[in-house]
Amino acid sequence: MPPKKQKNAQISIILFCNYLIINCNIFITIYDKNKNPVELRYVAKKDCPDNYLYVRSRQKAVKEASMNEHFSQHYQEELENIKGALHKKGGTKKLEKVWERIGRLKERYPTANKHYTITVVPDANQEKATDITWVKNPVKPKQGEGIYFIRTTLSGK
């Protein structure tokens, strides 16, 4: 007996705002293979004929928060390396070069970078760095964590 034919759904993950909720009372809850709830809702975007699903997953939110913490931990380790090089023979000490290293670090970890304020303390001649300090700014939980949109060919009606 051949398997049942399923509707083919074309799916792509996108981010957007200014959407309208279709059927406000309908919020579908499904469960992933690990029995974690995933909430779905059909939404529409003004002047767009495509169908979209608003998807909210607590597990995805936990994963995103974990990834941000992972990046933050690596960011701090790299800052410690830069600070340690100030007091080692052959380490980067010139003020300009220290800022270049910090700039490359900011490029490498853009999600962690926005949560830190970094200060480089120069020597009396303003040529070499003597110390680096950083402060982690309080992080507000993101409202959008665990939420994403899927464009689909399935109809919400």
C-alpha positions in Angstrom: 0.0 0.0 0.0 1.6 3.3 -1.0 2.0 6.0 1.6 -0.6 8.8 1.7 0.2 11.9 -0.3 0.8 14.9 1.9 0.4 18.5 0.9 3.7 19.9 -0.1 4.5 23.0 2.0 7.2 25.3 0.9 8.8 26.7 4.1 11.2 29.5 4.6 12.1 31.2 7.9 11.8 35.0 7.9 11.6 37.9 10.4 9.2 40.7 10.0 6.9 43.1 12.0 3.6 44.8 11.4 1.6 41.7 11.0 -2.1 41.0 11.6 -3.3 38.0 13.5 -5.9 35.9 11.6 -8.6 34.3 13.8 -7.5 35.8 17.2 -9.0 32.9 19.2 -7.2 30.2 17.3 -3.8 29.3 18.8 -2.7 25.8 17.8 -0.4 23.9 20.1 1.6 21.1 18.7 4.4 19.1 20.3 7.8 18.3 19.0 9.5 14.9 19.2 10.6 15.6 22.8 7.0 16.5 23.8 7.8 20.2 24.1 4.9 22.5 23.2 5.2 24.7 20.1 2.5 27.3 19.6 1.3 28.3 16.1 -0.9 31.0 14.8 -1.7 32.1 11.3 -0.8 35.8 10.6 -1.0 38.0 7.6 1.2 40.9 6.5 -0.4 43.9 4.9 -0.2 44.0 1.1 1.3 40.5 1.0 -0.5 37.6 -0.5 1.7 34.9 1.2 0.6 32.8 4.2 2.6 33.0 7.4 2.8 31.1 10.7 3.8 32.8 13.9 5.7 30.2 15.8 6.6 30.4 19.5 8.8 27.7 21.2 10.0 27.8 24.7 12.8 25.4 23.9 14.0 27.7 21.1 14.0 30.6 23.5 16.1 28.5 26.0 18.5 27.6 23.1 18.9 31.2 22.0 19.5 32.4 25.6 22.1 29.6 26.0 23.8 30.6 22.8 24.0 34.2 23.9 25.5 33.1 27.2 28.0 31.0 25.3 29.1 33.9 23.2 29.3 36.2 26.2 31.6 33.7 28.0 33.9 33.5 25.0 33.9 37.3 24.7 35.0 37.6 28.3 37.8 35.0 27.8 39.1 37.0 24.9 39.0 40.2 26.9 41.1 38.4 29.6 43.6 37.4 26.9 43.9 40.9 25.7 44.3 42.2 29.2 46.9 39.4 30.0 49.0 40.4 26.9 49.5 43.9 28.5 51.7 42.4 31.1 53.6 39.8 29.1 56.8 40.2 27.2 56.0 40.5 23.5 52.3 41.1 24.2 50.3 43.9 22.5 50.7 47.0 24.6 50.5 49.9 22.1 47.2 51.7 22.7 46.2 51.8 19.1 47.0 48.0 18.7 45.0 47.2 21.8 42.0 49.0 20.4 42.4 47.1 17.1 42.3 43.8 19.0 39.2 44.9 20.8 37.6 46.0 17.5 38.3 42.6 15.9 36.8 40.9 19.0 33.7 43.1 18.6 33.4 42.0 15.0 33.7 38.3 16.0 31.1 38.5 18.8 28.5 41.1 17.8 25.7 39.7 19.9 27.9 39.7 23.1 29.5 43.0 22.3 26.4 45.1 22.8 26.2 44.0 26.5 29.7 45.3 27.5 31.3 48.6 28.1 35.1 48.5 27.7 37.6 51.0 29.0 41.3 51.0 28.1 43.5 52.8 30.6 46.5 54.5 28.9 49.9 55.3 30.5 51.1 58.9 31.1 52.4 59.3 27.6 49.1 58.1 26.0 51.2 55.5 24.0 50.7 52.2 25.8 47.8 50.6 27.6 48.3 49.8 31.2 44.9 48.1 32.0 41.6 47.1 30.4 38.4 47.1 32.4 34.9 46.1 31.2 31.5 46.1 32.7 28.7 43.8 31.7 25.6 45.9 31.3 22.3 44.4 32.6 20.6 42.4 29.9 16.9 42.6 29.5 15.2 39.3 28.4 14.4 39.6 24.7 10.7 39.5 23.9 11.4 38.0 20.5 13.4 35.0 21.8 11.8 31.8 20.7 9.5 33.5 18.2 9.9 33.3 14.5 7.8 33.4 11.4 7.4 30.8 8.6 6.1 31.5 5.2 4.1 28.6 3.9 1.9 27.5 1.0 -0.6 26.1 3.5 -3.8 28.2 3.9 -4.8 29.5 7.3 -8.5 29.3 6.4 
